[in-house]
Amino acid sequence: MAIDKTLILPSFIQVMEGLQDHWQDILYVDLPVSLLHFIIGMIGGLVVAMPVGMSMGWSRMANRVFDPIVELIRPIPPLAWIPFAIIWFGLNPQAAGFIVFVGAVFPILINTYVGFRNVPRVYVESAMVLGCTRSRDLIRYVAFPSALPTIAAGIRIAMGIAWMCIVAAEMFGASTRSGLGYRLWDCYSLHMMDMVLLYMIVLGLLGLFIDRTFRYVVQEKMLKWQAGLTQ
């Protein structure tokens, strides 16, 4: 029985023909939906993870309270939450955004905790000698700037995980009938492997663009003061 080679690996010409025929659907229909899921999840992750991570790194009492809860939930794969996401939110962007949130929240939280935990004590003591005695001011002017490189690394890791969670959430139906992940799975069910490969390339390029944009804004601008071996 002969196997259709296009099912194994479509040619470059087939992928380009698919792009020519479907670029408007990708750009105006699927891409905005996936970006909406990404934004919902990342904003939720930042809003939850950073305050919790900061409090855990700054306060031993907060660390004792939150650490068992975090370590209990953290090993659960984000995809395991898809049934609850569908039940809680329905088939809408909030459900897929929740899956993205679960994937993004823990890398940000752990890196924020580590960054605050590793703030040099000499920085804090020097600030207190100079009159910065309130915890709020110490966090704002000493701990947060010192921990920012570690926090930025956590956010960068979280964005990569979030992008993968988008595809999985959309493939398993935790969203509306659109999005890059949904279209990828739909094309596979129709044996349109050229479109599957096209959507994979689009996902990779978008992930690269998001990562490079983040690195430029944060590492090249906000963290320009940080000296490194590559500078």
C-alpha positions in Angstrom: 0.0 0.0 0.0 1.5 3.3 -1.1 1.7 6.1 1.4 1.0 9.6 0.2 4.2 11.5 0.8 2.4 14.8 1.3 0.9 13.3 4.4 4.3 12.6 5.8 5.9 15.9 5.0 4.3 18.5 2.7 6.5 20.3 0.3 7.5 24.0 0.6 5.4 24.8 -2.4 2.3 23.3 -0.9 2.8 25.3 2.3 3.3 28.5 0.4 0.1 27.8 -1.6 -1.7 27.2 1.6 -0.4 30.5 2.9 -1.5 32.3 -0.3 -5.0 30.9 0.0 -5.6 31.3 3.7 -3.5 34.2 4.9 -6.5 36.3 5.5 -8.1 33.7 7.8 -4.8 33.3 9.7 -4.2 37.1 10.1 -7.7 38.3 10.8 -9.6 35.4 12.4 -7.2 32.9 14.1 -4.4 35.1 15.2 -6.5 37.7 17.1 -8.2 34.9 19.0 -5.0 33.2 20.0 -3.4 36.5 21.0 -6.5 37.3 23.2 -6.1 33.9 25.0 -2.4 34.7 25.5 -3.1 38.2 26.8 -5.8 37.0 29.2 -3.5 34.3 30.6 -0.4 36.4 30.9 -2.1 39.3 32.6 -3.8 36.9 35.0 -0.5 35.2 35.7 1.3 38.5 36.4 -1.5 39.9 38.6 -1.5 36.7 40.8 2.1 35.5 40.6 4.1 38.7 41.3 2.3 39.8 44.6 2.4 36.2 45.9 6.0 35.7 44.9 7.1 39.0 46.4 5.3 38.3 49.7 6.8 34.8 49.9 10.3 36.1 49.2 10.0 39.0 51.6 8.1 37.4 54.5 8.9 34.1 56.1 5.4 33.9 57.4 3.9 34.3 54.0 6.3 31.7 52.6 5.2 29.2 55.2 1.5 29.8 54.3 1.8 29.8 50.5 4.6 27.4 49.9 2.6 24.2 50.6 -0.3 25.4 48.4 2.0 26.3 45.6 3.9 23.1 45.7 0.7 21.1 45.8 -0.8 22.7 42.7 2.4 23.4 40.7 3.0 19.8 39.5 -0.5 19.5 38.1 -0.2 19.8 34.3 -2.1 22.8 32.8 -4.0 20.4 30.4 -5.5 18.6 33.4 -7.5 21.8 34.2 -9.2 21.8 30.8 -12.4 20.0 32.0 -12.8 22.4 34.9 -12.0 25.4 32.6 -14.8 24.4 30.3 -17.3 23.8 33.2 -16.4 27.0 35.0 -16.2 29.4 32.0 -17.8 27.6 29.1 -16.4 27.5 25.5 -15.1 31.0 25.4 -11.8 32.9 25.5 -11.8 32.9 29.3 -11.6 29.1 29.4 -8.5 29.1 27.1 -7.1 32.1 29.0 -7.4 30.2 32.2 -5.3 27.3 30.8 -2.7 29.8 29.7 -2.8 31.4 33.2 -2.1 28.0 34.9 0.9 27.5 32.6 2.3 31.0 33.1 1.7 31.7 36.8 4.2 29.3 38.4 7.4 30.3 36.5 6.7 33.9 37.3 5.9 33.2 40.9 8.9 31.0 41.5 11.3 33.4 39.8 9.8 36.3 41.7 10.2 34.4 45.0 13.8 33.5 44.2 14.6 37.1 43.1 13.3 38.6 46.4 14.8 35.8 48.5 18.3 36.5 47.0 18.3 40.3 47.5 21.7 41.0 49.2 21.2 41.9 52.8 23.8 44.7 52.4 21.5 46.5 50.0 18.6 46.4 52.5 20.8 47.5 55.5 22.4 50.3 53.5 19.0 51.6 52.5 17.8 51.5 56.1 20.9 53.4 57.2 20.0 56.1 54.7 16.5 56.4 56.1 14.5 53.9 54.0 12.9 52.0 56.9 9.4 51.1 55.8 8.9 47.7 54.2 6.9 49.3 51.4 9.8 51.6 50.5 12.4 48.8 50.8 10.5 46.6 48.4 9.9 49.5 45.9 13.4 51.0 45.9 15.7 48.1 46.8 14.2 44.6 46.6 12.2 44.9 43.4 14.9 46.6 41.3 17.4 44.0 42.5 15.1 41.1 41.7 13.9 42.4 38.4 16.4 40.4 36.2 15.2 37.2 37.8 11.6 38.2 37.5 12.1 39.1 33.8 13.6 35.6 33.2 10.6 34.0 34.8 8.2 36.1 32.6 10.2 35.0 29.5 9.9 31.3 30.5 6.2 31.8 31.3 5.5 33.3 27.8 7.0 30.3 26.1 4.9 27.9 28.3 1.8 30.1 27.8 2.2 29.9 24.0 2.3 26.1 24.1 -0.7 26.0 26.4 -2.7 28.1 23.9 -2.3 25.5 21.3 -3.3 22.7 23.6 -6.3 24.5 25.0 -7.6 25.4 21.6 -6.9 21.8 20.3 -8.9 20.3 23.1 -11.8 22.7 22.6 -11.5 25.1 25.5 -12.4 28.0 23.3 -14.5 29.1 20.5 -14.2 27.4 17.1 -11.2 29.4 16.0 -7.6 30.1 16.9 -4.3 28.8 15.7 -4.4 25.7 17.8 -8.0 24.9 16.9 -7.3 25.3 13.1 -4.2 23.1 13.4 -6.2 20.2 14.8 -9.1 20.8 12.4 -6.7 20.7 9.5 -5.2 17.5 10.8 -8.6 15.9 11.0 -9.1 16.7 7.4 -5.7 15.4 6.5 -4.6 18.8 5.3 -1.0 18.4 6.4 0.2 21.3 4.4 -2.0 23.6 6.5 -0.9 21.8 9.7 2.7 22.6 8.8 1.8 26.1 7.9 0.1 26.7 11.3 3.1 25.2 13.0 5.4 27.6 11.2 3.1 30.5 12.1 3.1 29.5 15.8 6.9 29.3 15.8 7.4 32.7 14.1 4.9 34.4 16.5 6.6 32.8 19.5 10.0 34.1 18.2 8.5 37.6 17.6 7.0 37.8 21.1 10.3 36.6 22.7 12.5 39.0 20.8 10.1 41.9 21.5 10.2 41.1 25.2 13.9 40.8 25.2 14.3 44.1 23.4 12.0 46.0 25.7 13.0 44.5 29.0 16.7 43.5 28.6 17.8 46.1 26.2 15.9 49.0 27.7 14.6 48.4 31.2 17.7 46.3 32.3 20.3 48.2 30.3 22.2 48.8 33.5 22.8 45.1 34.0 26.3 44.1 32.9 26.8 40.7 31.4 29.4 38.6 29.7 27.8 39.3 26.3 28.2 43.1 26.6 
